[in-house]
Structures are given as C-alpha cells and as structure tokens.
Amino acid sequence: MLWAGATLIASTVLISGAAHAEPSSAELDRQIRAKSDQLEVVVEKYHDLREDLKTTAAQTGVLQRQIDPLKEQITHRRGAVGRLAAAGYRSSRSMSLSLLLDAGTTRDVVDRLLLMKSYTQHQQREIEELALTSERYATAQRTLGALLDQQKDQQKQLSRQQATIESAIKELKRLRTKAYGPTGRMASRTEDRAKPAVPRLAGASEKVLKYALAQIGKDYKWAGEGPGGFDCSGLVAATFRTIGIQLPHSSGRQQQRARTISRGQLVPGDLIFFYRDVHHVGIYLGDDKMVHAPQFGERVRVDPIDSLPINSFGRVVLSTR
C-alpha cells in the first residue's frame, strides 16, 4: 500500500511538472510502459465500441429498407378496405331492396346472401391484414428510433474515447521525448529489424505469415490497419483480410471469433491473446515466438509469446490448413 501511494504521488508530481528531482531514465521508461499499456486498454475498448456502432448501423439500414415497403402496403390495404366497404354498402342496399320486392326462388335468395357474406369476409380479411401491417410498421418505427438513439450515444462515446486516446498519446510523446530525445524512440532492438523466414506451410497459413512478417519495422499506430502502421488487433485484421477472412478490429472480438485451442495445439498462424481483459493479440510464428504490434512508440516486431501474460490461444478457421 505504501509503494502504491508513493507511485501515485510520483506520477502526480511528474504530470504537474512540480517535481523537485528529475526522474531517472529507468523511472521514465517504467512510466512510459505503464501508460502505453493503459493506452492499449483504452484503444481496444474504442475498437469494441466501433464494432458495436457498425452493428447498429447495419441494423438501422435493414429497418430503413423495410419501412418504406410497409408504408406502401398500408396505403394499398387502406385503399382496398375502402373499395370493399363502398362496394359492400352498395350491394347490401340493392340486395336488401331486391329481396323485399322480388323474392324469386329460394335459390336466388341464398345466392344473394352468400354474395353479401363473401363481401363481408373479404373485407374482414383486408382489415385484419391492414391491422397486422400497421403494427409491423409501428414496431419497425419504434425499433428504428431506439437504434438511432443508440447510434448517437455510441458516436458520442467514440468521440470521448478518441479524445482520451489523443490526450494519452500527447502525454506519451512528451515522456518519450524526455526519456529518449527528439526521436522519442527507445534503442532499436534486433527483433525490430529482423524478419524471420516464413515457415514452409500449405496455402492460406503461409500467406498469413508472409504478410504479417512483411510488416515488421512499421510503427504502432492506434486504430491502424496499415499499410503505414498498425495496432495489435489492426495487424491481425489486416493479415487475415489477405486471405478473404474479415475479422473485427478488436482483440476481444477476435478471441470470440477464433476457436479456442491449447498451447500444445499451436501451429504457425494461430492467435495468442494476452491479459485478463484481453487487450492484446499476436500471431504465432512457431518456436514460442509471435509477431505483433506492441505499444505506442514501438514497432511491429517478433517477441517470445511468454513476454506478456497469456490469456488464451485461438485458431481462425482457414480455407486450407
């Protein structure tokens, strides 16, 4: 508890600029990594909201396409009911008078009564259909209104999340400049530059790894799906898009989309998900290594899969394996 309190005080002092002593490079590096991890959590929540907004927009589009035909059906059925009502009224008056003045045979009377009944039944059916169509239209209108309100709320949340992310990035840039100079970069690592050979695999799996490995050295970019930069789930989404598989741009949603497997079942091209709340993802290369987009200020690179706390392993079903 004392350590946590001291950390909080140190962070507050750093941000306010009222520190009495310059923090060490190691302390700055620790803060940068902590803030980068916090930023990634927010970024992945942003992606979840964006996926929700896509779903809402799609549902709204479907309803909007249904409403106009329903409105036309209501107009048509109202006209039909009106015409039947007018025809039934004229027929009933003439038939009632005819039955009184000219009874004719019993068969004539029955035929005329049956005709009157058929008008009534047809009109009743049209009225029932009109009522059902009107109810479907009203339900669609209420649902559309609710979806539009939800869409507005999601857009507001996205705007707030974006502002939070941009503010965090600004703070990270400031810290990085202070720690590493104008470039704002840590010393380059061997893995940042190295592009391992693509494992010899069959079909789609080889294409997945070839694309992913070709991105090594590109900048981490929040919400990035390439070609200039990527965040973790953006790299995975872009990679699988090369083989015609559309994955959501969210590590949590990608975990839901993948089939859960064990560590012993891992093969190159599978996915590794990290942290308890699943806010990071990498693509397995084999030999307990992965390619991933680590954090803001870093680049796509190869790392051991055990360099981060593993949550689970998943496999996206490919066309060929």
Phi, psi and omega in degrees: 000318178297320180296318180296319179296320179295321179297316179300316179297317181297317180296319181296317180296319181297313183293322182284347179078016185255020182293143178274337180228141178294131177293151179288164177300322180296320180292319177298318180297319179297317179296320180298315181294320179296314180293325177297320179293318177298320180297319181296324176300313181295319180299316181292326174294323176300316179297321177300315178298320180295322176294320177298321180295321177300317179297315180297318180297320179294317179296320179298317179299318179298314181296319180297326178286337179275330189292316182298313176299323178297321179296320178295321178297320179298315179300316180296315183290325175299318178297318180296316179298319179296317180294318178296320180298316180294315180295318179296322180295314180296318183293318182295322179294313183292321181290321178299317179294320181294321180296327181283318186274328185220086184296324180063207178279164176299323179298320178299317180298315180298315181300318181292321178294321178296322179296318177297320180294321180296322175301314182297315181294317179298317179296320180297318178298316180297321179295318179296317178296322177298317180295318179296316180296320179297321180292319177298320179296315180295319179297316179298320179295316180295317180295318179298317178300317179295319179294320179295320176297318179297321179297317179298317180296318179295321178295321177296317179297320178298318179298318179294318179297319179297318179297320178298315181296314182296323177294318179296320179296319179300317179293320178297318179299320180297314180296319182293320178297320179293322184277322190237005178091186186304329181289334180068024183239146172286165178303138183296139179259156178302319182294336179294328185262329187288137175239097182302156177295143179289127178302145180282105182232178180259137168056235190296324182299319179294323180294321178301310183291323180299316179293312183300316181291332179291344181271356181302133181098347179280150185292147166291131180222120184297135183067012183281135173239022180087178359279345185279335182195165185215152158258180191299309182285335176294322177296316180295315181298315180295322181296313183284340175294335180293342177247019173082015178255121181267109177256146176296149179274072181192126182297321179296317179290327177294323177298319179295326182285332184275156175274127182292134177228171178266167178299323180293343180267356184302134171227158179307134182103347175286170183248145174241129181251142189235155177074153184301320182269009179051079175236021174208150181212146177223166181252124185288136180252343189106166180055035178059033177236159180219161169249135182202166173260104193294286186209169177303136179090351178249185184233161175302132184203177176259135178219158171296143182293337180274007177284348178229156180291113184284135175263309184192174179237145181218157179232125174272125183291123182261166180293325175221148181224000000 
